[in-house]
């Protein structure tokens, strides 16, 4: 399957926002949760994850707070801000429209012979 860099531009940001929507998580936990929810198809490496987290924090869509992880190590926990929740709703709606449109093209293209 494709690499995380093969994702549609901005998809990683939406996946992160959705992942932390229910509860604050640290970076490694976010990557693991995305991997689990995607049945091991999406594997986000640190080289993509942490720049995305910093970008989302700078945009005000997530907030970060230092805490202690399950293994008693210091970790930065990320949570969704109010602006982040709004942005997630908007991006989810856009993704749904895009997904439907792509499905229409893919399903429709099999019905017509290519010239």
N, C-alpha and C positions, 0 to 999 in steps of 0.2 A: 504494500500500500504506500501511498505518497508520504513524503516527509512533511513535518509541520510547516515548512516554508512553502509548501504547495497549497496551503490554505488560501482562500480568497482574502484579499487585503482587508484587514480589520476584523476578520473572524476570530483571531486569537483574543482580541480585546473583549469581544462579546462573550466568548467562552469563559474568560476569567470573571467578567461581571456576573454572569449567570451562576458560576460556581460559588462565588462568595455571597450571593444574594440571600441565602438562608442563614449563614453563620460566618463569622470571621475565620479566616484560615491563613496559615503561613504559606510561603511560596512552594515548598516541597509538597505540602498537602494539596494545594491547588493543582499542581501538575499530576499528582497521583489520582485525584478525583476526576479530572478530565480523562485520564487514561482509563479509569474504571468505567465511567459512564459511557465511554465510546467503545467499550469492549476491546480495549487495547489497540484500537485503530489509530487514535490520536495520541502521540507521545510528545509532549512539550519539553524541549530541553532548556536548561538554565540560560543558555545564550539567547533564547527567544523570550523566555518567561520574564526574567528580571528587567530587561529594558521595557517590556510591555507594562509591567507593574509600575515602574517609575513614571512612564508616560501617562498612565491612567491616574496616578496620584497627582501629577503636575496639572492635569486637566480638571482636577477636582471631582473625578468620578469615583475614586476610592479614597479611603483614609487608612492610615497605618498607625499601629501602636505596638510598642515592644512588649513582649510577654514571654512566658516560659512554655516550651513545647512539652509534649508527652514524655520525651526522654530527658527532661530537665535542662534543656539548653535554651539559651536566649534566642528568641525568634521574633521576627516582625510579622504581626498579624494584620491582614488587610480586610477591610469591610467596605460595603457599598454605601456611598453617600446618597443623599436625597437626589442630587443632580445625576448621580450614577444610575439610580433606579429609573429615573425618567429617561435617560439616554438608553438604558437597556430595553425599556419598553419600545422606544422608537426604533432601535436597531433590530429588535425581534420582529416588529411589523414589517420593516424593509426586507429582512431576510425571508420572511414568509412569502411576500410578494415576488421576490426574486426566485425563490424555490419553485413556486407555482409556474412562473413564466418559463423557467428552464424545463420543468416537466412537460409543459405544453409543447415546447419546441422538440424535445426528445421523443415524445410520444407521437407528435404530428409528423415528424420527419420519416418515420417508418411507413407511413401511409402513402407517401408520394415518391415516385421514382425520381432520382437525381438526374438532371439533364447534363 
